């Protein structure tokens, strides 16, 4: 009798794990991805902006690739300003390369790496001198 109850509890516990696992997998599946693309493959750049992707935080050598964020069918590029201000323009494009969002974030310029945080649902754009800016997943996805 005790053996049956323990088996039943184990079965319920296993079932609970199965019910939790898909939700955890769903978060990961729906998370933004970071891709490295050729630096010259950008869509049309809005006026006043430029493509500047570095090979490292303390190197002013331009990279042949740029990190971009892909999320919910939207691709976001981190552009620099022509006047070299310490800001990035996060320009998001749909599948037809139409601008769907253009958000300026102050505090960093010249992107070199991008990371996504699944716990906080944020994306960090790191630029020159390891300066960082953050955007929420909602700021980068489809509306």
C-alpha positions in Angstrom: 0.0 0.0 0.0 2.8 2.5 0.9 4.6 1.4 -2.3 1.6 2.3 -4.4 1.2 5.7 -2.7 4.9 6.5 -3.3 4.6 5.5 -6.9 1.5 7.6 -7.2 3.3 10.6 -5.7 6.3 10.0 -8.0 3.9 9.9 -11.0 2.2 13.1 -9.9 5.6 14.7 -9.3 6.8 13.5 -12.8 3.6 14.8 -14.3 4.1 18.2 -12.6 7.6 18.4 -14.1 6.2 17.6 -17.6 3.7 20.4 -17.2 6.4 22.9 -16.1 8.9 21.9 -18.8 6.9 23.2 -21.8 6.4 26.6 -20.2 10.2 26.9 -19.6 10.9 25.8 -23.1 8.3 28.3 -24.4 10.2 31.2 -22.8 13.4 30.1 -24.4 11.8 29.6 -27.8 10.2 33.0 -27.8 13.4 34.8 -26.7 15.2 37.2 -29.0 18.2 35.7 -30.8 21.5 37.5 -31.6 22.9 37.0 -35.1 26.2 38.2 -36.7 25.5 39.5 -40.2 27.8 41.1 -42.7 28.3 44.8 -41.8 27.3 45.8 -45.3 24.0 43.8 -45.3 22.1 46.5 -43.5 18.7 47.7 -44.7 18.3 51.4 -45.6 19.8 53.5 -42.8 17.7 56.4 -41.6 19.1 59.9 -42.1 21.7 61.0 -39.5 22.7 57.5 -38.7 25.5 55.1 -39.7 26.6 51.5 -39.4 29.6 51.3 -36.9 30.3 47.8 -35.5 33.6 47.3 -33.7 35.8 44.3 -33.2 36.0 44.9 -29.5 35.2 47.5 -26.8 38.6 49.1 -26.8 39.5 48.8 -30.5 38.3 51.4 -33.1 38.7 48.8 -35.9 35.4 48.3 -37.7 34.2 44.7 -37.8 33.2 42.9 -41.0 30.1 41.7 -39.1 27.5 43.3 -37.0 25.4 41.8 -34.2 21.6 42.2 -34.7 18.6 41.2 -32.7 16.0 39.0 -34.3 12.7 38.8 -32.4 9.1 38.1 -33.4 9.9 38.6 -37.1 11.6 41.9 -36.5 15.3 42.6 -37.0 16.9 45.4 -34.9 20.2 47.1 -35.9 22.1 49.3 -33.4 23.2 52.3 -35.5 25.5 55.1 -34.4 24.9 58.8 -35.0 26.8 60.6 -37.7 27.8 63.3 -35.2 29.3 60.5 -33.0 27.1 61.3 -30.0 27.2 58.7 -27.2 23.9 57.1 -28.1 22.6 54.3 -30.3 19.5 54.3 -32.5 17.8 50.9 -32.2 16.2 50.7 -35.6 13.8 47.7 -36.0 12.7 46.4 -39.5 10.0 44.0 -40.6 10.6 41.3 -43.2 10.3 43.8 -46.0 13.0 46.0 -44.5 10.4 48.7 -43.6 11.3 50.6 -40.4 8.7 49.7 -37.7 10.5 51.4 -34.8 13.4 53.7 -34.2 14.3 54.2 -30.5 17.3 56.3 -29.3 19.1 55.0 -26.2 21.8 57.2 -24.6 24.9 56.0 -22.9 26.8 54.0 -25.5 28.0 54.1 -29.1 29.6 51.9 -31.7 28.1 48.4 -31.0 30.4 45.4 -30.7 28.3 42.8 -28.9 24.7 42.2 -27.9 23.4 39.8 -25.2 19.9 38.8 -24.2 18.8 38.1 -20.6 15.9 35.6 -20.4 15.2 36.2 -16.7 14.8 40.0 -17.0 13.6 40.0 -20.6 16.1 42.6 -21.7 18.7 42.9 -24.4 22.1 44.6 -23.7 24.0 46.4 -26.4 27.6 46.9 -25.5 29.7 49.5 -27.3 33.0 51.4 -27.2 34.7 51.4 -23.8 32.3 48.7 -22.5 29.5 51.2 -22.2 26.1 49.6 -22.2 22.5 50.4 -23.0 19.5 48.1 -22.4 16.2 47.6 -24.1 13.3 45.4 -23.1 12.1 42.6 -25.3 8.9 44.5 -25.8 10.8 47.5 -27.3 12.3 45.2 -29.9 9.4 42.9 -30.9 6.3 43.2 -33.0 3.6 45.5 -31.6 
